[in-house]
Amino acid sequence: MKHQKRIWINPFTMTIAGLCIGTIARLTDIYAPNIGDIFSQVSIWILFGTCITLYSKNRKAAMVNVLLFCLGMLVTYYVTAALTDGIYGWPFIIGWTVFALVSPFLSYAVWICQENTLLSKIISIGIIVVSFLSTMILFDHLRVHDFLINGILFLILFLQKKK
């Protein structure tokens, strides 16, 4: 089953997925603010990046896939924001662009989580801690969906078969 998932995770599909999700994220900001709040959280993007990385065929592919997904998402999010006369600031654009450009290095670290080592466990715990802390620092409190997102992260990082 994991092999079947890897077929769908390639640079082309990750670019398309990023482009689609960027548009969806912006439109939910406008038309479904409660769902839009989820896409505004760092934790959902950590979850997406973790899943893309762990289901990519190798470390290099994971790094490329995550970068293209993030860049695709950014392009369509801000193009859609401009087309809908959305309010957005340069600090957000710069922050998310830096996140996208750093994402291949984060993907490299996430790839290590597939190993059965102490380092992989430390990185896995770190991913979940950063996910929780980013929500608390940037958005002041945890919501139900934060526990769901981090529960999924836990399942993926700790209960999957290790190499």
Protein Blocks (a to p, Z undefined) as FASTA:
>chain_A
ZZmmmmmmcfklmmmmmmmmmmmmmmmmmmmmmlmmmmmpmklmmmmmmmmmmmpmbfkl
mmmmmmmmmmmmmmmmmmmmmmnopacdfklmmmmmmmmmmmmmmmmmmmmmmpccfklm
mmmmmmmmmmmmmmmmmnopacfklmmmmmmmmmmmmmpccZZ
